Amino acid sequence: MSQGSTTPSTSAAAASAAGEARAGDAVAGDATGPVVVTGGASGIGLASARALAEVGRAVALWDRNEDLAIEHAAAIAAEHGVAAVGVGIDVTDTAALAAALATTRVAIGPIGGMVHAAGVVSAESFGALTDERWDFVLDVNLRAFAMLTQLLADELRLSAGAAVVGISSIEGLVGHPAIPAYCSSKAGLIGLVRSAAAALSPVRVNAVCPGYVLTPMLAPSLQFEPLLQHMESTSLVGRLGRPEEIGTAVRFLMSADASFITGTHLVVDGGTTAVR
Ligand SMILES: NC(=O)c1ccc[n+]([C@@H]2O[C@H](COP(=O)([O-])OP(=O)(O)OC[C@H]3O[C@@H](n4cnc5c(N)ncnc54)[C@H](O)[C@@H]3O)[C@@H](O)[C@H]2O)c1
């Protein structure tokens, strides 16, 4: 695990805001604390980090792609004037999480939120399932969220407006014959956020279920014209989603505007599951 931090002139303001949050005795109020975003180097995680930075939240981009995490953190700090850090980590390595959190705290302050966007998909249908590929998908998409949330629970309770968001999927709501492990991980995440919301209350914990969003994860599927057409046509808005459209939903759930929303999931799919 390693890191690269960027501390612009406004980082003192960010640290001060985080300090005031810690002094609060409840999690009600404006959410200002620094946010850990797993999978922050790409796609939906990166868009979520950017959306949070736009409203002044310090962010830590945790990703197994360390170079990209550091590069994007520097760009976010420069563009939005917040403290930002890129941390290279495999989030399935539970033993490394505490050290990564310590590094993150030093760089951007006590943690006041977490977005779990690190995710993988693996195309093994029934008949081709293996223990190894099953664990690969479930470990990143589901187990890492549980372990990191557990580790952060006490710290989040000290931070005003603290919230956690797990990126699930519409594939957690409906089945897909080609990716049963992925669907299981995403359905499991919806169940897990309910339990975590109950355990961490008053810290709020929710899931976002994106539809088809144009990110590197989806890129291989886009090579097949019929598949692309299917994904576009099943959306009621007639196109794929943009990562930013998920990032703003994440930002909403992390904000005081969502203060009465916890233990549930928000579908952001352009209407795909409304008609499927
Ligand atoms: N793109 C879509 O259509 C779509 C739809 C629904 C849900 N999702 C979910 O959104 C989340 C983000 O996906 P995306 O589309 O932005 O994909 P992406 O591939 O662009 O981003 C995923 C990021 O997670 C990181 N990552 C993967 N495994 C990791 C690990 N073990 N440790 C640390 N980092 C790791 C990758 O390096 C990458 O930067 C995923 O959970 C995905 O399942 C995506």
The ligand as a Tripos MOL2 file, in Angstrom:
@<TRIPOS>MOLECULE
LIG
   44    48     1     0     0
SMALL
NO_CHARGES

@<TRIPOS>ATOM
      1 N1        -20.5860    0.4520  -15.5600 N.am      1 LIG1
      2 C1        -21.7820   -0.0450  -15.3360 C.2       1 LIG1
      3 O1        -22.6040   -0.1880  -16.2540 O.2       1 LIG1
      4 C2        -22.1670   -0.4420  -13.9330 C.ar      1 LIG1
      5 C3        -23.5170   -0.7250  -13.6810 C.ar      1 LIG1
      6 C4        -23.9200   -1.0680  -12.4070 C.ar      1 LIG1
      7 C5        -22.9890   -1.1290  -11.3900 C.ar      1 LIG1
      8 N2        -21.6860   -0.8710  -11.6380 N.ar      1 LIG1
      9 C6        -20.7540   -0.9620  -10.5260 C.3       1 LIG1
     10 O2        -20.1150    0.2870  -10.3300 O.3       1 LIG1
     11 C7        -18.8700    0.0780   -9.6860 C.3       1 LIG1
     12 C8        -17.8010    0.8300  -10.4500 C.3       1 LIG1
     13 O3        -17.6610    0.2190  -11.7240 O.3       1 LIG1
     14 P1        -17.2520    1.0150  -13.0340 P.3       1 LIG1
     15 O4        -18.2570    0.7300  -14.0510 O.co2     1 LIG1
     16 O5        -16.9420    2.4010  -12.6810 O.co2     1 LIG1
     17 O6        -15.9530    0.1710  -13.4380 O.3       1 LIG1
     18 P2        -14.4320    0.5870  -13.6010 P.3       1 LIG1
     19 O7        -13.7660   -0.6670  -14.0340 O.co2     1 LIG1
     20 O8        -14.3140    1.8040  -14.4170 O.co2     1 LIG1
     21 O9        -13.9700    0.9440  -12.1060 O.3       1 LIG1
     22 C9        -13.7720   -0.0250  -11.1240 C.3       1 LIG1
     23 C10       -12.5480    0.3570  -10.3300 C.3       1 LIG1
     24 O10       -12.4160   -0.5710   -9.2450 O.3       1 LIG1
     25 C11       -11.0470   -0.8550   -9.0910 C.3       1 LIG1
     26 N3        -10.8920   -2.1360   -8.4070 N.ar      1 LIG1
     27 C12       -11.3130   -3.3420   -8.8230 C.ar      1 LIG1
     28 N4        -10.9500   -4.2850   -7.9540 N.ar      1 LIG1
     29 C13       -10.2850   -3.6690   -6.9520 C.ar      1 LIG1
     30 C14        -9.6590   -4.1080   -5.7700 C.ar      1 LIG1
     31 N5         -9.6390   -5.4020   -5.4230 N.pl3     1 LIG1
     32 N6         -9.0770   -3.1880   -4.9590 N.ar      1 LIG1
     33 C15        -9.0720   -1.8840   -5.3090 C.ar      1 LIG1
     34 N7         -9.6400   -1.4080   -6.4290 N.ar      1 LIG1
     35 C16       -10.2420   -2.2900   -7.2370 C.ar      1 LIG1
     36 C17       -10.5070   -0.8760  -10.5150 C.3       1 LIG1
     37 O11        -9.0980   -0.7450  -10.5600 O.3       1 LIG1
     38 C18       -11.2440    0.2860  -11.1450 C.3       1 LIG1
     39 O12       -10.5150    1.4860  -11.0170 O.3       1 LIG1
     40 C19       -18.6570   -1.4310   -9.6530 C.3       1 LIG1
     41 O13       -18.9870   -1.9290   -8.3830 O.3       1 LIG1
     42 C20       -19.6280   -1.9440  -10.7000 C.3       1 LIG1
     43 O14       -20.0210   -3.2610  -10.4190 O.3       1 LIG1
     44 C21       -21.2420   -0.5180  -12.8860 C.ar      1 LIG1
@<TRIPOS>BOND
     1     1     2 1
     2     2     3 2
     3     2     4 1
     4     4     5 ar
     5     4    44 ar
     6     5     6 ar
     7     6     7 ar
     8     7     8 ar
     9     8     9 1
    10     8    44 ar
    11     9    10 1
    12     9    42 1
    13    10    11 1
    14    11    12 1
    15    11    40 1
    16    12    13 1
    17    13    14 1
    18    14    15 2
    19    14    16 1
    20    14    17 1
    21    17    18 1
    22    18    19 2
    23    18    20 1
    24    18    21 1
    25    21    22 1
    26    22    23 1
    27    23    24 1
    28    23    38 1
    29    24    25 1
    30    25    26 1
    31    25    36 1
    32    26    27 ar
    33    26    35 ar
    34    27    28 ar
    35    28    29 ar
    36    29    30 ar
    37    29    35 ar
    38    30    31 1
    39    30    32 ar
    40    32    33 ar
    41    33    34 ar
    42    34    35 ar
    43    36    37 1
    44    36    38 1
    45    38    39 1
    46    40    41 1
    47    40    42 1
    48    42    43 1
@<TRIPOS>SUBSTRUCTURE
     1 LIG1         1 GROUP 0 **** ****
